[in-house]
Amino acid sequence: QHRARQKYLSAKVQVAYGSLEEALATLAEARDAARPSRDLVWDIAILEGQVGLRLGQWAEAEAALNAVVAEAGRAGDVYRQALALNNLGMGRLVRGRFDEAVTWFERVLDMAAVEPTSVYGVALNNAGICYSRLGQFDRAVEVQRRAVEFHERGSRVAYQQAIGELGTTYLLQGDFSQGLDHLRRALAIAGEANSKNDAALWARNLAAAYHYAGRWDEAERFNNEAKRLTPEGDDRRVWNTLHEAHIAAGRRQSATAVGLFND
């Protein structure tokens, strides 16, 4: 069991560094050595499912996670069951299938036994994202406020993610004051936590919001910040290029309108 646990921990490190294919190979070795330990087998399967989803191996990943949901459920291990359910929801969320995703997160939220754990807070935030994208803004705000409160005394990364997603919901709802305030807070906390990916996301969202409001200087400033935080070669830099073009076009239109008015 010691060797299997070591392999499992090695795979977690590989996942953290983005070496997903290598992590799957390591997890396969860990699984073969872990057979007598039911809990470790489930931990490995949960991580395999998570990695598989990130690689787009949807069918295999969901099969592994569904097996954990069933087996852990029968054994009364609600925590591991909740972890698997949350990953199943994420598999649908990242594909924009919000109506399907939210049902998995709601199952976690119905588990009173996991309320004190981090997986419950993650499910709150994820469910809120789904409600927001489905246009259920009041419900989204209520759930995401709970997520912010849950994470306030915990992980700074989870805390800023909850604040940022709540800010995004406010923007979608049309409440720019609250939305911008929350996104600026999320960006500041992400910077303090050195979470560059999240900081780049909130900066991009701020750039888009200020562009929508016609505040070109702020839009440009946050777009430049997002660009600085996004590595060269990252596909997400295309959003920075698009924002640059939109900001330039917006400025030209504003200048033309002012010229016409003055004439």
C-alpha positions as CSV (number, residue, x, y, z in Angstrom):
1,Q,0.0,0.0,0.0
2,H,2.9,2.3,0.7
3,R,4.1,2.1,-3.0
4,A,0.5,2.7,-4.2
5,R,0.1,5.8,-2.0
6,Q,3.5,7.1,-3.2
7,K,2.4,6.7,-6.9
8,Y,-0.9,8.4,-6.1
9,L,0.9,11.4,-4.6
10,S,3.3,11.5,-7.5
11,A,0.4,11.7,-9.9
12,K,-1.1,14.6,-7.9
13,V,2.1,16.5,-8.3
14,Q,2.1,15.7,-12.1
15,V,-1.4,17.0,-12.3
16,A,-0.4,20.2,-10.5
17,Y,2.3,20.8,-13.1
18,G,0.0,20.0,-16.0
19,S,1.6,16.7,-17.0
20,L,-1.8,15.0,-17.4
21,E,-0.8,12.1,-19.7
22,E,2.1,11.2,-17.4
23,A,-0.3,11.4,-14.4
24,L,-2.7,8.9,-16.0
25,A,0.2,6.4,-16.5
26,T,1.3,6.9,-12.9
27,L,-2.3,6.4,-11.6
28,A,-2.6,3.1,-13.6
29,E,0.5,1.9,-11.7
30,A,-0.9,3.1,-8.4
31,R,-4.3,1.4,-9.1
32,D,-2.6,-2.0,-9.8
33,A,-0.8,-1.8,-6.4
34,A,-3.7,-0.5,-4.4
35,R,-6.3,-3.3,-4.9
36,P,-6.7,-4.4,-1.3
37,S,-7.3,-0.8,-0.1
38,R,-10.8,0.2,-1.1
39,D,-10.4,3.9,-0.1
40,L,-7.2,4.3,-2.0
41,V,-8.7,2.7,-5.1
42,W,-11.5,5.3,-4.9
43,D,-9.1,8.2,-4.5
44,I,-7.1,7.0,-7.5
45,A,-10.3,6.6,-9.6
46,I,-11.5,10.1,-8.6
47,L,-8.2,11.6,-9.7
48,E,-8.2,9.5,-12.9
49,G,-11.7,10.8,-13.6
50,Q,-10.6,14.4,-13.1
51,V,-7.6,14.0,-15.3
52,G,-9.6,12.2,-18.0
53,L,-12.1,15.1,-18.1
54,R,-9.4,17.6,-18.5
55,L,-8.0,15.5,-21.4
56,G,-11.5,15.3,-23.0
57,Q,-11.8,11.6,-22.4
58,W,-15.4,12.0,-21.4
59,A,-16.8,8.5,-21.5
60,E,-13.9,6.8,-19.7
61,A,-13.7,9.6,-17.1
62,E,-17.4,9.6,-16.4
63,A,-17.5,5.8,-16.1
64,A,-14.8,5.8,-13.5
65,L,-16.5,8.6,-11.5
66,N,-19.9,7.0,-11.7
67,A,-18.4,3.8,-10.4
68,V,-17.1,5.6,-7.3
69,V,-20.4,7.3,-6.8
70,A,-22.2,3.9,-6.7
71,E,-19.6,2.0,-4.7
72,A,-18.8,4.8,-2.2
73,G,-22.6,5.4,-1.8
74,R,-23.2,1.7,-0.9
75,A,-20.3,1.9,1.6
76,G,-21.6,5.1,3.2
77,D,-18.5,7.1,2.2
78,V,-20.4,10.3,1.4
79,Y,-17.2,12.4,1.2
80,R,-15.7,10.4,-1.7
81,Q,-19.1,10.1,-3.3
82,A,-19.4,14.0,-3.1
83,L,-15.9,14.4,-4.7
84,A,-16.9,12.1,-7.6
85,L,-20.3,13.9,-8.0
86,N,-18.6,17.3,-8.1
87,N,-16.2,16.1,-10.8
88,L,-19.1,14.7,-12.9
89,G,-20.7,18.1,-12.7
90,M,-17.5,19.9,-13.8
91,G,-17.4,17.6,-16.8
92,R,-20.7,19.0,-18.0
93,L,-20.0,22.6,-16.8
94,V,-16.9,23.0,-18.9
95,R,-18.8,21.8,-22.0
96,G,-21.5,24.4,-21.3
97,R,-24.1,21.9,-20.4
98,F,-25.2,23.8,-17.4
99,D,-28.7,22.3,-17.0
100,E,-27.1,18.8,-16.7
101,A,-24.2,19.9,-14.6
102,V,-26.2,21.6,-11.9
103,T,-28.0,18.3,-11.0
104,W,-24.7,16.8,-9.9
105,F,-23.8,19.8,-7.8
106,E,-27.3,19.8,-6.2
107,R,-26.8,16.2,-5.1
108,V,-23.7,17.3,-3.2
109,L,-25.6,20.2,-1.7
110,D,-28.2,17.8,-0.4
111,M,-25.5,15.9,1.6
112,A,-25.7,17.3,5.1
113,A,-22.7,15.2,6.1
114,V,-20.3,17.1,3.8
115,E,-21.4,20.6,4.7
116,P,-18.3,21.3,6.8
117,T,-15.9,20.2,4.0
118,S,-14.3,22.1,1.1
119,V,-16.2,20.0,-1.5
120,Y,-19.4,21.5,-0.3
121,G,-18.1,25.0,-0.8
122,V,-16.9,24.1,-4.3
123,A,-20.3,22.7,-5.1
124,L,-22.0,25.9,-3.9
125,N,-19.8,28.0,-6.3
126,N,-20.2,25.6,-9.2
127,A,-24.0,25.4,-8.7
128,G,-24.1,29.2,-8.7
129,I,-22.2,29.4,-12.0
130,C,-24.8,27.0,-13.5
131,Y,-27.8,29.0,-12.2
132,S,-26.2,32.2,-13.5
133,R,-25.6,30.8,-17.0
134,L,-29.2,29.5,-17.0
135,G,-30.5,33.0,-16.3
136,Q,-31.6,32.2,-12.8
137,F,-29.8,35.2,-11.3
138,D,-31.5,35.6,-8.0
139,R,-30.9,31.9,-7.2
140,A,-27.3,32.2,-8.4
141,V,-26.6,35.3,-6.2
142,E,-28.0,33.5,-3.1
143,V,-25.9,30.4,-3.7
144,Q,-22.7,32.3,-4.6
145,R,-23.0,34.6,-1.5
146,R,-23.1,31.4,0.5
147,A,-20.0,30.2,-1.3
148,V,-18.1,33.5,-0.5
149,E,-19.0,33.2,3.2
150,F,-18.0,29.5,3.2
151,H,-14.5,30.2,1.8
152,E,-13.9,33.5,3.6
153,R,-11.9,31.7,6.3
154,G,-10.4,29.0,4.2
155,S,-8.3,28.8,1.0
156,R,-7.6,32.2,-0.5
157,V,-7.7,30.7,-4.0
158,A,-11.2,29.3,-3.4
159,Y,-12.3,32.6,-1.8
160,Q,-11.2,34.8,-4.7
161,Q,-12.8,32.3,-7.2
162,A,-16.1,32.6,-5.3
163,I,-15.9,36.4,-5.2
164,G,-15.0,36.6,-8.9
165,E,-17.8,34.3,-10.0
166,L,-20.3,36.3,-7.9
167,G,-19.0,39.4,-9.6
168,T,-19.5,37.8,-13.0
169,T,-23.1,36.9,-12.1
170,Y,-23.8,40.5,-11.1
171,L,-22.5,41.7,-14.5
172,L,-24.7,39.2,-16.3
173,Q,-27.6,40.5,-14.2
174,G,-26.9,44.1,-15.2
175,D,-25.6,45.2,-11.8
176,F,-22.3,46.8,-13.0
177,S,-21.5,48.5,-9.7
178,Q,-21.6,45.2,-7.7
179,G,-20.0,43.3,-10.5
180,L,-17.0,45.6,-10.9
181,D,-16.5,45.8,-7.2
182,H,-16.4,42.0,-6.8
183,L,-14.2,41.5,-9.8
184,R,-11.7,44.0,-8.6
185,R,-11.6,42.3,-5.2
186,A,-11.1,38.9,-6.8
187,L,-8.3,40.3,-8.9
188,A,-6.5,41.8,-5.9
189,I,-6.8,38.6,-3.8
190,A,-5.7,36.4,-6.8
191,G,-2.7,38.6,-7.1
192,E,-1.9,38.3,-3.4
193,A,-2.2,34.5,-3.7
194,N,0.0,34.4,-6.9
195,S,-2.9,32.7,-8.7
196,K,-2.0,34.1,-12.2
197,N,-4.6,32.1,-14.2
198,D,-7.5,33.4,-12.0
199,A,-6.0,36.9,-11.9
200,A,-5.9,36.9,-15.7
201,L,-9.5,35.7,-15.9
202,W,-10.8,38.5,-13.6
203,A,-8.7,41.1,-15.5
204,R,-10.2,39.9,-18.8
205,N,-13.7,40.1,-17.3
206,L,-13.0,43.6,-16.0
207,A,-11.8,44.6,-19.5
208,A,-14.9,43.3,-21.1
209,A,-17.2,45.0,-18.5
210,Y,-15.4,48.4,-18.9
211,H,-15.6,48.0,-22.7
212,Y,-19.3,47.4,-22.5
213,A,-19.6,50.6,-20.3
214,G,-17.6,52.6,-22.8
215,R,-14.8,53.3,-20.3
216,W,-11.9,52.8,-22.7
217,D,-9.0,53.7,-20.5
218,E,-10.0,51.2,-17.8
219,A,-10.8,48.6,-20.4
220,E,-7.4,49.0,-21.9
221,R,-5.6,48.9,-18.5
222,F,-7.3,45.7,-17.4
223,N,-6.8,44.1,-20.9
224,N,-3.1,44.9,-20.7
225,E,-3.0,43.3,-17.2
226,A,-4.7,40.2,-18.4
227,K,-2.2,40.0,-21.3
228,R,0.7,40.4,-18.9
229,L,-0.6,37.5,-16.7
230,T,-1.3,35.1,-19.6
231,P,1.7,33.2,-20.9
232,E,2.9,33.5,-24.5
233,G,1.3,30.7,-26.6
234,D,-1.7,30.3,-24.3
235,D,-4.9,30.1,-26.4
236,R,-6.6,32.5,-24.1
237,R,-4.5,35.4,-25.4
238,V,-6.8,35.5,-28.3
239,W,-9.3,37.2,-26.0
240,N,-6.8,40.0,-25.3
241,T,-6.4,40.6,-29.0
242,L,-10.1,40.7,-29.5
243,H,-10.5,43.2,-26.6
244,E,-7.8,45.4,-28.1
245,A,-9.6,45.5,-31.4
246,H,-13.0,46.2,-29.7
247,I,-11.5,48.9,-27.5
248,A,-9.9,50.6,-30.5
249,A,-13.1,50.4,-32.5
250,G,-15.1,51.8,-29.5
251,R,-12.7,54.7,-29.2
252,R,-13.0,55.5,-32.9
253,Q,-16.8,55.4,-32.7
254,S,-16.8,57.7,-29.6
255,A,-14.5,60.2,-31.3
256,T,-16.7,60.2,-34.4
257,A,-19.8,60.8,-32.3
258,V,-18.2,63.7,-30.5
259,G,-17.0,65.2,-33.8
260,L,-20.5,65.0,-35.2
261,F,-22.0,66.6,-32.1
262,N,-19.5,69.4,-32.1
263,D,-20.3,70.1,-35.8
